[in-house]
Every structure is written in C-alpha cells, then in structure tokens.
Amino acid sequence: MTANTTASVRAFADRRWLCLISAMVICVCAGFGYAWSVLQTPIIARFGWADSGVALAYTITVVCSTMAPLLFGGLIRRMSSRLCVAVGAAGLFAAGLMSQLWQLYLFYGVISGLGVGFIYPSMMAYVVRLFPDRSGMASGLGTAAYGSGAILWAPTAAALMEKVGLGSAFRVLGVLFAAVILLGSLLLAEPPEGFHAAMGAAPT
C-alpha cells in the first residue's frame, strides 16, 4: 500500500462516522412510509372513501417497498442515492395533490413505496461498506434508524395536518424529506481504494 493510499484510508476512517450519521438520517426519513396510522383517518374524513379502499394504499406501499430490491436490485445498484430519494419524495409531494383514490394508490402506494424500497437497501449496503470491520453495528444502526422513522414522523405528520391540512402536509413533508435527504447524500462518500483490505475485511 502506497503512502498516498495509506493517508486516504486513515482520513476516510475518521470521516466514515459522519457518513454513517448521514446515512442514518436518510433512513429515518425513508421510514415515514410506515407512519400510515396517522394518515388513514384524515384521508377518509376528507374524501369520504371507503376504509378498505384507503387501507389498500398502505398494502401497496408495503408490497412495493419490499419487492423493489428483488425486482429492481440491479437498477438500485446503478442508481445514485439522490435519484432514489427523488423517487420517494416526488411520490409523497404528488400525494398532496390527489383528488381520486387511484392517485393515492399511484403516488403514495407505488411511487413512495418504490422510493423507500430503493433507499433502504442501498443505504444498508453502503453502511456495511463503511464499516467492514463492524458490519453488524453499522447494519444495526441503519435498521434502527429506519424503524424509528415511523415513531418520529407520525406525530409530526399529525401536527402538520392539524395546522395546514392534509394536502399541504403531504407537500410540506415531501419537500422536507427531499431537502434533508439530498443534503445528507452530499455528505456520503465511497471508501477509497484499499480501505477494506486495510480494515481487515473483504468488501461486501
């Protein structure tokens, strides 16, 4: 290993903690999709759609987010984190403009669901690349951040809907998530050449 490579590895070993925190923030935002419990009742109250019809949107979200890595794994690996974020944020923002039930299915269910399905696996793979020597810790923190998203965003969404209304709440959250996650993605950096070997683990 050359002197330059050694220096870059040492520098990244310190920076990777900032990268991990940024990835965790992204995962927290991606976890909003599971805050459905606070969204369903206001949607039904505003539009008068049947409970079962509105509930189907969440089912679509779960299916899309869980199937995305299986169906689009190769695409996810080629997409940048910023593009993954843009997909989910666009769906959430568009949900604020919906007026028909099929739009709820498309915007919240399919597009936002795919966005979550794109972001989460890409961030999990990324944090493991950051910490090949502590992969269990890195993946555990990423998973915890993703799971805490619903806990954090459910009361936030409820408060927003009470103050600005359902449609505006969707749009505000869509813009907020896009801004926070895109900013976080600017702090992400890939490990330099020789990093995994220097940390005593093979790339995953």
SULQUI-V351074 format. One record per pair of residues at least 24 apart in sequence whose ideal C-beta (glycine too) atoms are under 10 Angstrom apart, sorted by the first residue. I is the first residue (numbers start at 1). J is the second residue. D is the distance in Angstrom with one decimal. If there is no record, write none. Layout:
i = [I | I]
j = [J | J]
d = [D | D]
This chain:
i = [1 | 1 | 1 | 1 | 2 | 2 | 4 | 4 | 4 | 5 | 5 | 5 | 5 | 5 | 5 | 6 | 6 | 7 | 8 | 8 | 8 | 8 | 8 | 8 | 9 | 9 | 9 | 9 | 9 | 9 | 9 | 9 | 9 | 10 | 10 | 10 | 11 | 12 | 12 | 12 | 12 | 12 | 12 | 12 | 12 | 12 | 13 | 13 | 13 | 13 | 13 | 13 | 13 | 13 | 15 | 15 | 15 | 15 | 16 | 16 | 16 | 16 | 16 | 16 | 16 | 16 | 16 | 17 | 17 | 18 | 18 | 18 | 19 | 19 | 19 | 19 | 19 | 19 | 19 | 19 | 19 | 19 | 19 | 20 | 20 | 20 | 20 | 20 | 20 | 20 | 20 | 20 | 20 | 20 | 21 | 21 | 21 | 21 | 22 | 22 | 22 | 22 | 22 | 22 | 22 | 22 | 22 | 22 | 22 | 22 | 23 | 23 | 23 | 23 | 23 | 23 | 23 | 23 | 23 | 23 | 23 | 23 | 23 | 23 | 23 | 23 | 24 | 24 | 24 | 24 | 24 | 24 | 24 | 24 | 24 | 24 | 24 | 25 | 25 | 25 | 25 | 25 | 25 | 25 | 25 | 26 | 26 | 26 | 26 | 26 | 26 | 26 | 26 | 26 | 26 | 26 | 26 | 26 | 26 | 26 | 26 | 26 | 26 | 26 | 26 | 27 | 27 | 27 | 27 | 27 | 27 | 27 | 27 | 27 | 27 | 27 | 27 | 27 | 27 | 27 | 27 | 27 | 28 | 28 | 28 | 28 | 28 | 28 | 28 | 28 | 28 | 28 | 28 | 28 | 28 | 28 | 29 | 29 | 29 | 29 | 29 | 29 | 29 | 29 | 29 | 29 | 29 | 29 | 29 | 29 | 29 | 29 | 29 | 29 | 29 | 30 | 30 | 30 | 30 | 30 | 30 | 30 | 30 | 30 | 30 | 30 | 30 | 30 | 30 | 30 | 30 | 30 | 30 | 31 | 31 | 31 | 31 | 31 | 31 | 31 | 31 | 31 | 31 | 31 | 31 | 32 | 32 | 32 | 32 | 32 | 32 | 32 | 32 | 32 | 32 | 32 | 32 | 32 | 32 | 32 | 33 | 33 | 33 | 33 | 33 | 33 | 33 | 33 | 33 | 33 | 33 | 33 | 33 | 33 | 33 | 33 | 33 | 33 | 33 | 33 | 33 | 34 | 34 | 34 | 34 | 34 | 34 | 34 | 34 | 34 | 34 | 34 | 34 | 35 | 35 | 35 | 35 | 35 | 35 | 35 | 35 | 35 | 35 | 35 | 36 | 36 | 36 | 36 | 36 | 36 | 37 | 37 | 37 | 37 | 38 | 38 | 38 | 38 | 38 | 38 | 38 | 38 | 38 | 38 | 38 | 39 | 39 | 39 | 39 | 39 | 39 | 39 | 39 | 39 | 39 | 41 | 41 | 42 | 42 | 42 | 42 | 42 | 42 | 42 | 43 | 43 | 43 | 43 | 43 | 43 | 43 | 43 | 45 | 46 | 46 | 46 | 46 | 47 | 47 | 47 | 47 | 47 | 47 | 49 | 49 | 49 | 50 | 53 | 53 | 53 | 53 | 54 | 54 | 54 | 56 | 56 | 56 | 56 | 57 | 57 | 57 | 57 | 57 | 57 | 57 | 57 | 57 | 57 | 57 | 57 | 57 | 58 | 58 | 58 | 58 | 59 | 59 | 59 | 60 | 60 | 60 | 60 | 60 | 60 | 60 | 60 | 61 | 61 | 61 | 61 | 61 | 61 | 61 | 61 | 61 | 61 | 61 | 61 | 62 | 62 | 62 | 62 | 63 | 63 | 63 | 63 | 64 | 64 | 64 | 64 | 64 | 64 | 64 | 64 | 64 | 64 | 64 | 65 | 65 | 65 | 65 | 65 | 65 | 65 | 65 | 65 | 65 | 65 | 66 | 66 | 66 | 66 | 67 | 67 | 67 | 68 | 68 | 68 | 68 | 68 | 68 | 68 | 68 | 68 | 69 | 69 | 69 | 69 | 69 | 69 | 69 | 70 | 70 | 71 | 71 | 72 | 72 | 72 | 72 | 73 | 75 | 76 | 76 | 76 | 76 | 76 | 76 | 76 | 76 | 77 | 77 | 77 | 79 | 79 | 79 | 80 | 80 | 80 | 81 | 81 | 81 | 81 | 81 | 81 | 81 | 81 | 81 | 81 | 81 | 82 | 82 | 82 | 82 | 82 | 82 | 82 | 83 | 83 | 83 | 84 | 84 | 84 | 84 | 84 | 84 | 84 | 84 | 84 | 84 | 84 | 84 | 85 | 85 | 85 | 85 | 85 | 85 | 85 | 85 | 85 | 85 | 85 | 85 | 86 | 86 | 86 | 86 | 86 | 87 | 87 | 87 | 87 | 87 | 87 | 87 | 87 | 87 | 88 | 88 | 88 | 88 | 88 | 88 | 88 | 88 | 88 | 88 | 88 | 88 | 89 | 89 | 89 | 89 | 89 | 89 | 89 | 89 | 89 | 89 | 89 | 89 | 90 | 90 | 90 | 91 | 91 | 91 | 91 | 92 | 92 | 92 | 92 | 92 | 92 | 92 | 92 | 92 | 92 | 93 | 93 | 93 | 93 | 93 | 93 | 93 | 93 | 93 | 94 | 94 | 94 | 95 | 95 | 95 | 95 | 95 | 95 | 95 | 96 | 96 | 96 | 96 | 96 | 96 | 96 | 96 | 96 | 96 | 96 | 97 | 97 | 97 | 97 | 98 | 98 | 98 | 99 | 107 | 107 | 108 | 112 | 112 | 112 | 115 | 115 | 116 | 116 | 119 | 119 | 119 | 120 | 120 | 123 | 123 | 123 | 123 | 125 | 126 | 126 | 126 | 126 | 128 | 128 | 128 | 129 | 129 | 129 | 129 | 129 | 129 | 130 | 130 | 130 | 130 | 130 | 130 | 131 | 131 | 131 | 132 | 132 | 132 | 132 | 132 | 132 | 132 | 132 | 132 | 132 | 132 | 133 | 133 | 133 | 133 | 133 | 134 | 134 | 135 | 135 | 139 | 153]
j = [193 | 194 | 197 | 198 | 193 | 194 | 192 | 193 | 194 | 192 | 193 | 194 | 195 | 197 | 198 | 194 | 198 | 192 | 191 | 192 | 193 | 194 | 195 | 198 | 191 | 192 | 193 | 194 | 195 | 196 | 197 | 198 | 199 | 192 | 195 | 198 | 192 | 130 | 189 | 190 | 191 | 192 | 194 | 195 | 198 | 199 | 130 | 131 | 133 | 191 | 192 | 195 | 198 | 199 | 130 | 187 | 189 | 191 | 127 | 129 | 130 | 131 | 138 | 189 | 191 | 195 | 199 | 130 | 131 | 187 | 188 | 189 | 126 | 127 | 129 | 130 | 131 | 184 | 187 | 188 | 189 | 190 | 191 | 126 | 127 | 130 | 131 | 134 | 137 | 138 | 141 | 142 | 145 | 188 | 141 | 145 | 184 | 187 | 81 | 123 | 126 | 127 | 181 | 183 | 184 | 185 | 186 | 187 | 188 | 189 | 81 | 119 | 122 | 123 | 124 | 126 | 127 | 130 | 138 | 141 | 142 | 145 | 184 | 185 | 187 | 188 | 123 | 127 | 138 | 141 | 142 | 143 | 144 | 145 | 146 | 148 | 184 | 123 | 145 | 180 | 181 | 183 | 184 | 185 | 187 | 81 | 84 | 85 | 119 | 120 | 122 | 123 | 126 | 142 | 145 | 146 | 177 | 180 | 181 | 182 | 183 | 184 | 185 | 187 | 188 | 116 | 119 | 120 | 123 | 124 | 127 | 141 | 142 | 143 | 144 | 145 | 146 | 147 | 148 | 149 | 181 | 184 | 144 | 145 | 146 | 147 | 148 | 149 | 150 | 151 | 152 | 153 | 177 | 180 | 181 | 184 | 85 | 88 | 89 | 92 | 116 | 119 | 145 | 146 | 149 | 152 | 153 | 173 | 176 | 177 | 178 | 179 | 180 | 181 | 184 | 65 | 84 | 85 | 88 | 112 | 115 | 116 | 117 | 118 | 119 | 120 | 122 | 123 | 145 | 146 | 149 | 177 | 181 | 116 | 119 | 120 | 145 | 146 | 147 | 148 | 149 | 150 | 151 | 152 | 153 | 88 | 92 | 112 | 116 | 149 | 150 | 152 | 153 | 154 | 156 | 157 | 173 | 174 | 176 | 177 | 58 | 61 | 62 | 64 | 65 | 88 | 91 | 92 | 108 | 109 | 112 | 113 | 115 | 116 | 117 | 119 | 120 | 146 | 149 | 150 | 153 | 58 | 61 | 62 | 65 | 116 | 146 | 147 | 149 | 150 | 151 | 153 | 154 | 149 | 150 | 151 | 152 | 153 | 154 | 155 | 156 | 157 | 158 | 173 | 61 | 62 | 108 | 150 | 154 | 157 | 150 | 154 | 157 | 158 | 150 | 153 | 154 | 155 | 156 | 157 | 158 | 159 | 160 | 161 | 169 | 95 | 104 | 108 | 154 | 157 | 158 | 161 | 166 | 169 | 170 | 158 | 161 | 157 | 158 | 161 | 162 | 165 | 166 | 169 | 95 | 98 | 101 | 104 | 108 | 161 | 166 | 170 | 166 | 161 | 165 | 166 | 167 | 98 | 99 | 100 | 101 | 104 | 166 | 100 | 101 | 104 | 101 | 101 | 102 | 104 | 105 | 101 | 104 | 105 | 101 | 104 | 105 | 109 | 95 | 98 | 101 | 103 | 104 | 105 | 106 | 107 | 108 | 109 | 110 | 112 | 113 | 104 | 108 | 109 | 113 | 105 | 109 | 113 | 104 | 105 | 106 | 108 | 109 | 110 | 112 | 113 | 91 | 105 | 108 | 109 | 110 | 111 | 112 | 113 | 114 | 115 | 116 | 117 | 109 | 113 | 116 | 117 | 109 | 110 | 113 | 117 | 91 | 109 | 110 | 111 | 112 | 113 | 114 | 115 | 116 | 117 | 118 | 109 | 112 | 113 | 114 | 115 | 116 | 117 | 118 | 119 | 120 | 121 | 113 | 116 | 117 | 120 | 113 | 114 | 117 | 113 | 114 | 115 | 116 | 117 | 118 | 119 | 120 | 121 | 117 | 118 | 120 | 121 | 122 | 124 | 125 | 117 | 121 | 114 | 117 | 114 | 117 | 118 | 121 | 121 | 118 | 114 | 117 | 118 | 119 | 120 | 121 | 122 | 125 | 121 | 122 | 125 | 118 | 119 | 122 | 122 | 185 | 188 | 118 | 119 | 122 | 123 | 126 | 181 | 182 | 184 | 185 | 186 | 188 | 178 | 181 | 182 | 184 | 185 | 186 | 188 | 115 | 118 | 185 | 114 | 115 | 116 | 117 | 118 | 119 | 120 | 121 | 122 | 123 | 181 | 185 | 115 | 118 | 119 | 122 | 177 | 178 | 179 | 180 | 181 | 182 | 184 | 185 | 115 | 118 | 178 | 181 | 182 | 111 | 112 | 113 | 114 | 115 | 116 | 117 | 118 | 119 | 112 | 113 | 114 | 115 | 116 | 117 | 118 | 119 | 174 | 177 | 178 | 181 | 115 | 119 | 173 | 174 | 175 | 176 | 177 | 178 | 179 | 180 | 181 | 182 | 115 | 174 | 178 | 115 | 116 | 170 | 174 | 116 | 170 | 171 | 172 | 173 | 174 | 175 | 176 | 177 | 178 | 170 | 171 | 172 | 173 | 174 | 175 | 176 | 177 | 178 | 170 | 171 | 174 | 166 | 167 | 169 | 170 | 171 | 173 | 174 | 165 | 166 | 167 | 168 | 169 | 170 | 171 | 172 | 173 | 174 | 175 | 167 | 170 | 171 | 174 | 166 | 167 | 170 | 167 | 170 | 174 | 170 | 170 | 174 | 177 | 177 | 181 | 146 | 149 | 146 | 181 | 185 | 146 | 149 | 181 | 184 | 185 | 188 | 204 | 188 | 189 | 190 | 191 | 201 | 203 | 204 | 190 | 191 | 195 | 196 | 203 | 204 | 188 | 189 | 190 | 191 | 195 | 199 | 191 | 199 | 201 | 191 | 195 | 196 | 197 | 198 | 199 | 200 | 201 | 202 | 203 | 204 | 196 | 198 | 199 | 200 | 201 | 199 | 201 | 201 | 204 | 204 | 177]
d = [9.3 | 5.5 | 7.7 | 6.8 | 9.9 | 8.6 | 9.6 | 9.9 | 9.9 | 7.2 | 6.4 | 4.7 | 8.9 | 9.7 | 8.2 | 7.9 | 7.6 | 9.5 | 9.4 | 4.3 | 7.9 | 7.9 | 8.1 | 9.8 | 8.2 | 6.0 | 8.6 | 5.7 | 5.2 | 9.5 | 8.8 | 4.6 | 8.0 | 9.9 | 9.9 | 8.5 | 8.2 | 8.7 | 7.2 | 9.0 | 5.9 | 5.4 | 9.9 | 6.0 | 9.4 | 9.8 | 9.6 | 9.8 | 9.6 | 9.2 | 9.9 | 7.8 | 8.1 | 7.6 | 9.3 | 9.0 | 6.6 | 9.8 | 9.1 | 9.2 | 4.5 | 6.8 | 9.1 | 8.2 | 7.4 | 8.7 | 9.6 | 8.6 | 9.3 | 6.0 | 9.2 | 8.8 | 7.9 | 8.1 | 9.5 | 5.6 | 9.7 | 9.6 | 6.5 | 5.5 | 5.8 | 9.1 | 9.1 | 9.1 | 5.8 | 5.7 | 7.2 | 9.8 | 9.3 | 6.5 | 6.9 | 8.1 | 9.7 | 9.6 | 9.2 | 9.3 | 8.5 | 8.1 | 9.7 | 9.5 | 9.8 | 10.0 | 9.3 | 8.5 | 4.2 | 7.3 | 8.2 | 4.1 | 5.7 | 9.4 | 8.7 | 9.9 | 9.4 | 4.9 | 8.8 | 5.8 | 5.2 | 7.7 | 8.7 | 8.7 | 6.3 | 7.9 | 7.5 | 9.0 | 8.9 | 6.7 | 8.3 | 7.9 | 9.7 | 6.0 | 6.3 | 9.9 | 8.1 | 3.9 | 8.5 | 9.2 | 8.8 | 9.9 | 7.4 | 6.6 | 7.5 | 8.7 | 4.7 | 9.7 | 9.0 | 7.1 | 9.1 | 7.2 | 6.4 | 9.1 | 9.2 | 5.7 | 9.2 | 9.2 | 8.2 | 9.1 | 9.4 | 8.1 | 5.0 | 9.3 | 9.7 | 5.0 | 6.8 | 9.8 | 8.3 | 9.9 | 7.5 | 6.7 | 5.4 | 8.3 | 8.7 | 8.8 | 5.4 | 7.9 | 8.5 | 4.0 | 4.1 | 8.7 | 8.6 | 7.0 | 9.5 | 9.6 | 9.5 | 4.9 | 7.1 | 9.2 | 6.1 | 4.8 | 9.7 | 9.5 | 6.3 | 8.1 | 9.8 | 8.8 | 9.3 | 9.6 | 8.2 | 8.4 | 8.7 | 10.0 | 9.6 | 8.2 | 9.3 | 9.4 | 6.6 | 9.2 | 8.0 | 9.3 | 8.2 | 4.7 | 9.1 | 9.9 | 5.7 | 5.1 | 8.1 | 8.9 | 8.9 | 8.4 | 6.8 | 9.8 | 7.6 | 5.1 | 9.2 | 9.0 | 4.3 | 5.6 | 9.9 | 7.5 | 8.8 | 6.1 | 6.4 | 8.3 | 7.7 | 7.9 | 9.6 | 8.4 | 7.4 | 4.7 | 6.4 | 6.6 | 1.8 | 5.5 | 8.3 | 7.8 | 7.1 | 8.6 | 7.5 | 8.4 | 8.1 | 5.4 | 7.1 | 8.4 | 4.4 | 8.7 | 8.8 | 7.6 | 7.0 | 9.8 | 9.7 | 6.7 | 8.6 | 5.4 | 8.1 | 9.2 | 6.2 | 7.9 | 9.5 | 8.7 | 8.3 | 9.7 | 5.9 | 6.5 | 8.1 | 4.6 | 9.1 | 9.8 | 9.5 | 9.9 | 7.9 | 8.0 | 9.2 | 8.6 | 8.3 | 8.2 | 8.8 | 8.5 | 8.9 | 8.2 | 6.8 | 4.0 | 9.3 | 8.7 | 8.7 | 7.2 | 4.5 | 8.3 | 8.4 | 4.6 | 4.2 | 8.9 | 8.4 | 5.8 | 8.9 | 9.6 | 7.3 | 9.0 | 8.8 | 8.2 | 8.8 | 9.7 | 8.2 | 6.5 | 9.8 | 9.4 | 9.3 | 8.6 | 4.7 | 7.6 | 9.1 | 5.3 | 4.6 | 9.5 | 9.8 | 7.6 | 9.9 | 9.1 | 9.7 | 8.1 | 8.8 | 6.6 | 8.8 | 8.0 | 8.2 | 8.8 | 8.6 | 9.8 | 9.8 | 9.1 | 8.5 | 5.3 | 9.0 | 8.8 | 5.0 | 8.4 | 9.3 | 8.9 | 9.5 | 7.0 | 9.1 | 9.7 | 6.6 | 9.8 | 8.5 | 9.6 | 8.4 | 5.3 | 8.3 | 8.4 | 7.9 | 8.5 | 7.5 | 8.4 | 8.9 | 9.2 | 5.4 | 8.0 | 8.8 | 5.7 | 10.0 | 8.7 | 9.1 | 7.5 | 7.1 | 9.8 | 8.7 | 8.8 | 6.9 | 7.7 | 9.0 | 10.0 | 8.2 | 9.9 | 4.9 | 5.6 | 9.5 | 9.1 | 5.3 | 4.6 | 9.4 | 9.6 | 9.2 | 10.0 | 8.3 | 7.6 | 9.2 | 9.6 | 7.8 | 9.7 | 9.0 | 5.6 | 8.9 | 8.0 | 3.1 | 6.2 | 9.6 | 6.3 | 9.4 | 9.3 | 6.4 | 5.0 | 8.1 | 9.6 | 6.4 | 4.0 | 9.2 | 9.9 | 7.4 | 9.3 | 9.0 | 7.1 | 9.3 | 9.7 | 8.3 | 9.2 | 7.1 | 9.4 | 9.7 | 6.6 | 5.5 | 8.3 | 8.1 | 3.0 | 5.1 | 8.9 | 7.9 | 6.0 | 10.0 | 9.8 | 8.4 | 4.6 | 7.3 | 8.2 | 4.2 | 4.0 | 8.8 | 9.2 | 7.4 | 9.8 | 8.6 | 9.2 | 6.7 | 9.7 | 8.8 | 9.0 | 7.0 | 7.4 | 5.3 | 8.7 | 7.8 | 2.6 | 5.9 | 9.5 | 8.8 | 7.8 | 6.0 | 8.3 | 8.0 | 4.5 | 9.0 | 9.5 | 9.9 | 9.1 | 9.8 | 9.5 | 8.8 | 7.8 | 7.6 | 7.2 | 9.7 | 7.7 | 8.2 | 9.9 | 8.0 | 5.3 | 9.0 | 9.7 | 6.2 | 5.5 | 8.9 | 9.1 | 7.6 | 8.0 | 6.5 | 9.9 | 7.4 | 9.0 | 7.8 | 9.6 | 8.8 | 7.2 | 6.0 | 7.4 | 7.6 | 8.0 | 8.8 | 8.6 | 4.6 | 9.8 | 6.3 | 9.6 | 8.3 | 5.8 | 10.0 | 5.1 | 8.5 | 9.4 | 9.9 | 8.1 | 9.7 | 9.1 | 6.6 | 9.2 | 9.0 | 3.8 | 4.8 | 9.2 | 9.4 | 5.9 | 8.8 | 8.9 | 8.9 | 7.2 | 8.4 | 6.3 | 9.8 | 7.6 | 6.5 | 9.9 | 9.3 | 4.3 | 5.9 | 8.7 | 6.5 | 7.9 | 9.7 | 6.9 | 9.1 | 7.9 | 6.4 | 8.2 | 9.8 | 5.9 | 4.1 | 9.1 | 9.2 | 6.0 | 8.4 | 5.3 | 8.3 | 7.4 | 2.1 | 5.8 | 8.8 | 7.2 | 6.3 | 8.7 | 7.1 | 8.5 | 8.2 | 6.9 | 10.0 | 8.8 | 5.1 | 7.6 | 8.8 | 5.0 | 3.7 | 8.7 | 9.6 | 7.2 | 8.3 | 7.6 | 7.3 | 8.0 | 5.8 | 9.3 | 9.8 | 7.9 | 10.0 | 6.1 | 8.3 | 9.8 | 5.9 | 3.9 | 9.0 | 9.4 | 6.4 | 8.5 | 6.9 | 5.4 | 9.1 | 8.2 | 3.0 | 6.5 | 10.0 | 8.8 | 7.6 | 8.3 | 8.9 | 7.6 | 9.3 | 8.4 | 9.7 | 4.6 | 8.4 | 9.2 | 7.5 | 9.3 | 7.8 | 4.5 | 6.6 | 7.2 | 3.2 | 3.7 | 8.0 | 8.2 | 6.6 | 9.6 | 6.9 | 8.1 | 7.5 | 10.0 | 9.5 | 7.8 | 8.1 | 9.2 | 8.6 | 9.6 | 8.1 | 9.8 | 8.8 | 9.7 | 9.2 | 9.8 | 8.8 | 9.3 | 8.9 | 7.7 | 9.8 | 5.8 | 10.0 | 10.0 | 9.9 | 9.8 | 9.0 | 7.5 | 6.9 | 10.0 | 8.3 | 9.7 | 9.6 | 9.0 | 5.1 | 7.3 | 5.8 | 8.5 | 7.7 | 6.7 | 6.8 | 9.2 | 9.1 | 9.1 | 6.7 | 9.0 | 9.7 | 9.7 | 8.0 | 8.9 | 8.3 | 7.9 | 5.0 | 9.3 | 9.6 | 5.1 | 7.8 | 3.5 | 7.1 | 6.8 | 6.6 | 9.0 | 9.6 | 4.5 | 6.0 | 5.5 | 8.9 | 9.2 | 7.5 | 6.6 | 9.7 | 9.1]
